[in-house]
Amino acid sequence: MPIAIDGPDFIALQVRDVAAAAEFCEKNLGLRRTPAAPPGAVVFDTKPCPMAVREPLPGTDLDAGRPGLGVALWFSTPDAHALHEQLSANGVEILTPVTQSPFGAMFSFAGPEGYALTAHQAG
């Protein structure tokens, strides 16, 4: 029988400006840094798996299109409407309005350096 994977256990967004991306995540999304991180990265204490912003890996061209093109990255939140209002008030670009989906209320916004991120109300 082949070996299988369990699912994602770490997510990293490659960015040009790690400090600015980390500040975005802290200020707008309320994420908290972990006490330790590798050089060139900031790791956040997110559940069910940690997330980081990090310097690009060798050979990564962040100017070759929208960051994360083709990847859908969703985050759960206890209140999608309140998060939408908070991000709007902070001047974060909202990509889609709050709508109902099979996963609860959801919307998309521009994250650090233009990554399209989706928040859905956990239920």
C-alpha positions as semicolon CSV with decimal commas, in nm:
position;residue;x (nm);y (nm);z (nm)
1;M;0,000;0,000;0,000
2;P;0,143;0,346;-0,089
3;I;0,233;0,593;0,182
4;A;-0,026;0,874;0,206
5;I;-0,005;1,228;0,333
6;D;-0,231;1,356;0,610
7;G;-0,281;1,706;0,477
8;P;-0,117;2,045;0,509
9;D;0,077;2,100;0,830
10;F;0,257;2,423;0,738
11;I;0,178;2,712;0,503
12;A;0,425;2,981;0,395
13;L;0,362;3,284;0,176
14;Q;0,677;3,396;-0,005
15;V;0,699;3,776;0,003
16;R;0,939;4,055;-0,089
17;D;0,904;4,241;0,243
18;V;0,877;4,000;0,537
19;A;0,842;4,277;0,798
20;A;0,555;4,449;0,613
21;A;0,378;4,117;0,548
22;A;0,412;4,018;0,915
23;E;0,273;4,356;1,023
24;F;-0,024;4,309;0,785
25;C;-0,099;3,969;0,940
26;E;-0,072;4,100;1,295
27;K;-0,263;4,426;1,245
28;N;-0,539;4,308;1,012
29;L;-0,580;3,939;1,093
30;G;-0,486;3,935;1,461
31;L;-0,220;3,665;1,413
32;R;0,041;3,610;1,685
33;R;0,405;3,525;1,617
34;T;0,557;3,205;1,750
35;P;0,866;3,249;1,970
36;A;1,096;3,083;1,716
37;A;1,125;3,107;1,338
38;P;1,392;3,026;1,081
39;P;1,602;3,310;0,939
40;G;1,413;3,518;0,683
41;A;1,069;3,416;0,810
42;V;0,802;3,507;1,063
43;V;0,589;3,212;1,180
44;F;0,242;3,260;1,328
45;D;0,058;3,043;1,579
46;T;-0,237;2,950;1,356
47;K;-0,455;2,641;1,381
48;P;-0,478;2,369;1,263
49;C;-0,131;2,434;1,120
50;P;0,122;2,717;1,148
51;M;0,151;2,979;0,876
52;A;0,451;3,195;0,790
53;V;0,559;3,480;0,569
54;R;0,910;3,425;0,436
55;E;1,170;3,544;0,192
56;P;1,132;3,388;-0,153
57;L;1,300;3,055;-0,213
58;P;1,582;3,054;-0,470
59;G;1,443;3,066;-0,823
60;T;1,108;3,215;-0,717
61;D;1,005;3,515;-0,930
62;L;0,735;3,705;-0,743
63;D;0,703;3,943;-1,038
64;A;0,581;3,668;-1,273
65;G;0,210;3,720;-1,201
66;R;-0,018;3,756;-0,899
67;P;0,128;3,585;-0,591
68;G;-0,030;3,246;-0,528
69;L;-0,202;3,234;-0,867
70;G;-0,391;2,906;-0,887
71;V;-0,390;2,839;-0,511
72;A;-0,701;2,889;-0,298
73;L;-0,607;2,965;0,062
74;W;-0,898;2,977;0,307
75;F;-0,899;3,081;0,673
76;S;-1,176;3,021;0,923
77;T;-1,312;3,302;1,140
78;P;-1,584;3,309;1,404
79;D;-1,750;3,610;1,233
80;A;-1,699;3,671;0,860
81;H;-1,910;3,989;0,860
82;A;-1,714;4,148;1,148
83;L;-1,380;4,055;0,987
84;H;-1,501;4,202;0,656
85;E;-1,589;4,530;0,833
86;Q;-1,256;4,534;1,019
87;L;-1,051;4,479;0,703
88;S;-1,253;4,740;0,512
89;A;-1,201;4,993;0,794
90;N;-0,825;4,921;0,781
91;G;-0,817;4,993;0,406
92;V;-0,758;4,631;0,302
93;E;-0,871;4,562;-0,056
94;I;-1,184;4,344;-0,051
95;L;-1,196;4,121;-0,360
96;T;-1,546;3,972;-0,317
97;P;-1,841;4,069;-0,097
98;V;-1,962;3,848;0,186
99;T;-2,179;3,574;0,038
100;Q;-2,324;3,249;0,164
101;S;-2,148;2,930;0,060
102;P;-2,170;2,564;0,160
103;F;-1,892;2,651;0,410
104;G;-2,076;2,945;0,567
105;A;-2,049;3,318;0,505
106;M;-1,731;3,392;0,308
107;F;-1,543;3,667;0,125
108;S;-1,202;3,721;-0,032
109;F;-0,949;3,997;0,027
110;A;-0,599;4,095;-0,082
111;G;-0,346;3,976;0,174
112;P;0,023;4,054;0,201
113;E;0,170;4,155;-0,136
114;G;-0,156;4,078;-0,319
115;Y;-0,218;3,715;-0,222
116;A;-0,589;3,644;-0,266
117;L;-0,710;3,508;0,070
118;T;-1,059;3,387;0,161
119;A;-1,217;3,397;0,505
120;H;-1,517;3,182;0,590
121;Q;-1,727;3,167;0,900
122;A;-1,657;2,843;1,081
123;G;-1,974;2,678;1,188
